[in-house]
Amino acid sequence: MLDYTETVGLIVAAQKGDDNAKEQLIVHNMPLIKSIVARYRNKMIEYDDLLQLGAMGLVKAINNFDVSFGVKFSTYAVPMIAGEIKRFIRDDGAIKVSRALKATSLKIQQTVNEYKQEHGDAPDVAYLAEKLGVDPQEVVFAMDSSKYPVSLYEKYDDDNSQSVIDKLDSGENGDEMIDKMIIKDFIKTLPKREKTVIVLRYFKDKTQSEIAKILGVSQVQVSRIESKIINEMKKALA
């Protein structure tokens, strides 16, 4: 393991274009990358691709790290690594279904609904194929594809609060674990007064008025401190 001084030295060298220093940082931080990647292994993306995404996030952390942040490099890197993976899943990790297939599936559903209203039961594949002027195989394929959402982030019709990816069980509650890691490390970096506000507010269930009395400040000041910290924490978890 690298100590803080060695890590900073390699980061400075990497930021100046030393590829060997960057490679050393990736190698030494691979256990960290793997620990984060493990939480996303059943998100329908190959493990090697996840490792590559994690490494990309680490490189971004290397390029943007500044010692004036006042945090350990690993603390800064965790949200960057997780963010790179989350961004890929959100933007590129959708299950793709062609527009033509979606259109056919929609026509089938409309035809089925109309038939049910007239006859009380569902039509067979042959009827649907003839009605829509397509092959029976195409009807079967379109009906089968409609059982799956177009995107992992598409909402269920009967559950507006959750998308499919919300319902995918990681087996280890990975996102929550990573977010807790980020929050824990973030709180450690706060000045004493700010840390006290968060601990009293969210871990001791104190009101802003009670905290104001404890710290000897106004409730408005407590509110401002809390809002500032929450906004910074949201950025860390983005």
C-alpha positions as CSV (number, residue, x, y, z in Angstrom):
1,M,0.0,0.0,0.0
2,L,1.1,3.5,-0.8
3,D,1.3,6.1,2.0
4,Y,-0.2,9.6,1.5
5,T,3.1,11.2,0.5
6,E,3.9,8.5,-2.1
7,T,0.3,8.7,-3.5
8,V,0.5,12.5,-3.8
9,G,3.9,12.2,-5.5
10,L,2.6,9.7,-8.1
11,I,-0.5,11.9,-8.7
12,V,1.6,15.0,-9.3
13,A,3.8,13.0,-11.7
14,A,0.8,11.6,-13.5
15,Q,-0.8,15.0,-13.9
16,K,2.5,16.1,-15.5
17,G,2.2,13.3,-18.1
18,D,4.0,10.4,-16.4
19,D,2.1,7.4,-17.7
20,N,4.2,5.0,-15.5
21,A,3.0,6.9,-12.4
22,K,-0.6,6.7,-13.6
23,E,-0.2,3.0,-14.2
24,Q,1.2,2.5,-10.7
25,L,-1.8,4.4,-9.2
26,I,-4.2,2.2,-11.1
27,V,-2.4,-1.0,-10.0
28,H,-2.3,0.1,-6.3
29,N,-5.9,1.2,-6.4
30,M,-7.3,-1.9,-8.2
31,P,-8.6,-3.4,-4.9
32,L,-10.6,-0.3,-4.4
33,I,-11.9,-0.4,-8.0
34,K,-12.9,-4.1,-7.6
35,S,-14.7,-3.5,-4.4
36,I,-16.9,-0.9,-6.1
37,V,-17.3,-2.9,-9.3
38,A,-18.5,-5.9,-7.3
39,R,-21.6,-4.0,-6.4
40,Y,-22.7,-3.7,-10.1
41,R,-21.9,-7.2,-11.3
42,N,-25.5,-8.2,-12.1
43,K,-26.3,-4.9,-14.0
44,M,-26.0,-6.8,-17.3
45,I,-22.5,-5.5,-18.1
46,E,-19.4,-7.7,-18.4
47,Y,-17.1,-7.7,-15.4
48,D,-14.1,-6.7,-17.6
49,D,-16.1,-3.7,-18.9
50,L,-17.0,-2.7,-15.4
51,L,-13.3,-2.8,-14.4
52,Q,-12.4,-0.6,-17.4
53,L,-15.1,1.8,-16.4
54,G,-13.9,1.9,-12.8
55,A,-10.3,2.5,-14.1
56,M,-11.6,5.4,-16.2
57,G,-13.2,6.9,-13.1
58,L,-9.9,6.5,-11.2
59,V,-8.0,8.2,-14.0
60,K,-10.5,11.1,-13.8
61,A,-9.9,11.3,-10.1
62,I,-6.1,11.3,-10.6
63,N,-6.4,14.1,-13.2
64,N,-8.7,16.3,-11.0
65,F,-7.3,15.6,-7.5
66,D,-5.9,18.6,-5.6
67,V,-4.2,18.2,-2.2
68,S,-6.1,21.3,-1.1
69,F,-9.3,19.2,-1.0
70,G,-8.1,18.0,2.4
71,V,-9.2,14.4,1.9
72,K,-7.5,11.1,1.2
73,F,-7.2,10.3,-2.5
74,S,-9.3,7.1,-2.0
75,T,-12.1,9.1,-0.4
76,Y,-12.1,11.5,-3.4
77,A,-11.8,8.6,-5.9
78,V,-14.8,6.5,-4.7
79,P,-17.6,8.7,-6.0
80,M,-15.6,9.3,-9.3
81,I,-15.3,5.5,-9.8
82,A,-18.9,4.8,-8.9
83,G,-20.1,7.8,-10.9
84,E,-18.4,6.6,-14.1
85,I,-20.2,3.2,-13.7
86,K,-23.5,4.7,-12.8
87,R,-23.3,7.1,-15.8
88,F,-22.6,4.2,-18.2
89,I,-25.5,2.2,-16.9
90,R,-27.8,5.2,-17.1
91,D,-26.8,6.4,-20.6
92,D,-25.6,3.2,-22.4
93,G,-26.7,0.3,-20.4
94,A,-30.3,0.1,-21.6
95,I,-31.9,-2.9,-23.2
96,K,-32.4,-2.0,-26.8
97,V,-35.6,-2.7,-28.7
98,S,-36.1,-1.3,-32.2
99,R,-38.7,1.3,-32.9
100,A,-40.3,-0.9,-35.5
101,L,-40.7,-3.7,-33.0
102,K,-42.1,-1.3,-30.4
103,A,-44.6,-0.1,-33.0
104,T,-45.7,-3.6,-33.9
105,S,-46.0,-4.5,-30.3
106,L,-48.2,-1.5,-29.7
107,K,-50.5,-2.4,-32.6
108,I,-50.8,-5.9,-31.3
109,Q,-51.8,-4.7,-27.9
110,Q,-54.4,-2.3,-29.4
111,T,-55.8,-5.1,-31.6
112,V,-55.9,-7.5,-28.6
113,N,-57.8,-4.9,-26.5
114,E,-60.3,-4.3,-29.3
115,Y,-60.9,-8.1,-29.8
116,K,-61.4,-8.6,-26.0
117,Q,-64.0,-5.9,-25.9
118,E,-66.0,-7.6,-28.7
119,H,-65.4,-11.3,-27.9
120,G,-64.5,-11.3,-24.2
121,D,-61.3,-13.3,-24.7
122,A,-57.9,-12.8,-26.4
123,P,-57.3,-13.6,-30.1
124,D,-54.8,-16.2,-31.3
125,V,-51.6,-15.5,-33.1
126,A,-53.0,-16.4,-36.5
127,Y,-55.8,-13.7,-36.2
128,L,-53.3,-11.1,-35.1
129,A,-50.9,-11.9,-38.0
130,E,-53.7,-11.7,-40.5
131,K,-55.2,-8.5,-39.0
132,L,-51.8,-6.7,-39.0
133,G,-50.5,-8.2,-42.2
134,V,-47.4,-9.7,-40.8
135,D,-45.9,-13.2,-40.3
136,P,-47.0,-15.1,-37.2
137,Q,-43.4,-15.4,-36.2
138,E,-43.2,-11.6,-36.1
139,V,-46.2,-11.4,-33.9
140,V,-44.7,-13.9,-31.4
141,F,-41.4,-12.0,-31.4
142,A,-43.1,-8.7,-30.8
143,M,-45.3,-10.0,-28.1
144,D,-42.3,-11.6,-26.4
145,S,-40.3,-8.4,-26.6
146,S,-43.1,-6.4,-25.0
147,K,-42.7,-8.4,-21.8
148,Y,-39.4,-6.5,-21.2
149,P,-38.9,-2.8,-20.7
150,V,-37.2,-0.7,-23.4
151,S,-34.8,0.7,-20.8
152,L,-33.6,-0.3,-17.4
153,Y,-34.7,3.2,-16.3
154,E,-38.2,3.0,-17.7
155,K,-41.0,3.1,-15.1
156,Y,-43.4,0.3,-14.5
157,D,-47.0,1.2,-15.5
158,D,-48.3,0.1,-12.1
159,D,-45.4,1.6,-10.1
160,N,-44.5,5.1,-10.9
161,S,-41.9,5.3,-8.1
162,Q,-39.5,2.7,-9.4
163,S,-37.7,1.8,-12.6
164,V,-36.5,-1.7,-13.5
165,I,-33.0,-1.0,-12.3
166,D,-34.4,0.0,-8.9
167,K,-35.8,-3.5,-8.7
168,L,-32.6,-5.3,-9.7
169,D,-31.2,-6.8,-6.5
170,S,-27.4,-6.6,-6.3
171,G,-27.5,-9.2,-3.5
172,E,-25.4,-6.8,-1.4
173,N,-27.3,-3.6,-1.6
174,G,-24.3,-2.2,-3.4
175,D,-25.4,1.4,-4.3
176,E,-26.5,2.0,-0.7
177,M,-23.2,0.6,0.6
178,I,-21.2,2.9,-1.7
179,D,-23.3,5.9,-0.8
180,K,-22.8,5.2,2.9
181,M,-19.0,5.0,2.3
182,I,-19.0,8.3,0.5
183,I,-21.2,10.0,3.2
184,K,-19.1,8.6,6.0
185,D,-15.8,9.8,4.4
186,F,-17.4,13.2,3.5
187,I,-18.5,13.8,7.1
188,K,-15.0,13.1,8.3
189,T,-13.7,16.0,6.2
190,L,-16.1,18.6,7.7
191,P,-15.0,21.2,10.1
192,K,-15.9,20.5,13.8
193,R,-19.0,22.8,13.8
194,E,-20.4,21.5,10.5
195,K,-19.8,17.9,11.6
196,T,-21.6,18.6,14.9
197,V,-24.6,20.0,13.1
198,I,-24.9,16.9,10.9
199,V,-24.5,14.5,13.8
200,L,-27.0,16.2,16.0
201,R,-29.5,16.8,13.2
202,Y,-29.4,13.4,11.5
203,F,-28.0,11.0,14.1
204,K,-29.4,12.5,17.3
205,D,-32.7,13.7,15.8
206,K,-32.3,17.2,17.2
207,T,-34.3,20.1,15.8
208,Q,-32.5,23.2,14.3
209,S,-33.6,25.2,17.3
210,E,-32.1,22.7,19.7
211,I,-28.9,22.6,17.8
212,A,-28.8,26.4,17.8
213,K,-29.0,26.5,21.6
214,I,-26.3,23.8,21.9
215,L,-23.9,25.7,19.6
216,G,-24.9,29.2,20.8
217,V,-25.8,30.4,17.4
218,S,-29.1,31.4,15.7
219,Q,-31.5,28.9,14.0
220,V,-30.9,30.7,10.7
221,Q,-27.2,30.0,10.9
222,V,-27.9,26.3,11.6
223,S,-30.2,26.2,8.7
224,R,-27.6,27.8,6.4
225,I,-24.9,25.4,7.6
226,E,-27.2,22.4,7.1
227,S,-28.3,23.5,3.6
228,K,-24.6,24.1,2.5
229,I,-23.6,20.7,3.7
230,I,-26.5,18.9,2.1
231,N,-25.8,20.6,-1.3
232,E,-22.1,19.5,-1.0
233,M,-23.1,16.0,-0.1
234,K,-25.5,15.8,-3.1
235,K,-22.6,16.7,-5.4
236,A,-20.5,14.0,-3.8
237,L,-23.2,11.4,-4.4
238,A,-24.1,12.6,-8.0
